Amino acid sequence: MNGYHHVPVLLEEALQALQVKEDGVYVDATYGRGGHAQEILRKLGERGRLLAFDRDPHACEDARRRFGDDARMQIHQAPFSMIGQAIENLDLTGKINGILFDLGISSPQLDDPHRGFSFRTEGPLDMRMDPRVGESAAAWINRTEENEIVRVLREYGEERFARRIARAILRERSIEPITTTQRLAEIVARAVPTREKSKDPATRTFQAIRIYINRELEELTEALPQAVKLLDTGGRLAVISFHSLEDRIVKHFLRTEAKGLELPPELPVRHDQFRARLKIIGKTIRASEAETRRNSRARSAVMRVAERTEEATTDA
């Protein structure tokens, strides 16, 4: 496990966005392999604190091995939809100076064939970020009806050949259960009649199933409102996403929170009860050409940043 290398994306940009203070309290909601966490810790003084979350037990094992002796850091094995409750238990709600979300899958998860995330190497078709929880991709794909497979591939993978792929899956699993990554990849490759430039035909299918199995979009939708509530006045929220489905959720949420709830003027409520809780900081941030040359994963990265507003010292 320690042999897998992970290069954090938009590292300097994320640190600048968070405006790390020596005595601040920060949350890395997606520890991964600790690239961002390590640099946040370097900027913290003795009184600073970093709360790191990840639902992957391998990631938490890495965090304990590397940072378990650092009194400034606390490690929580939990999905980021649970950050609100965890931080409330620490009596830190409304006291967090910055929260970072680095969404999607980490390089060690993708590179480990035993995790079943990659169509490039043979391995069990699992795809769970926490292998001890929930249903594996193999279990799901071997029991699910055609229309549901089509829905998942279209909704989470934006796959235009979803119907062809679903029918091929049902046909092949009737002969023998689909249990490995490369068998699924081969089924998809035969079902897709055309190729996207520089993209394996299985890319969208694997993305869709992974997102669905791990409830990634639902997790994000649940976590973002919690994150706002956790922030102190002037605290920063930075979110790095890697595909349009994630970024769409983030973009809509930040715009809504920056605008505030719009109500008909005749309703008998004060406007300040529904004022904006965030202000958007700067423009969308993307990786530089130099970073994308060093790390191809950075090519699709998008970071959005917002700040808890001075006016919103309490939640409605």
Summary of the structure (lengths in Angstrom):
residues: 316
radius of gyration: 20.8
end to end distance: 45.2
largest distance: 64.4
contacts: 997
relative contact order: 0.13
helix: 47%
strand: 15%
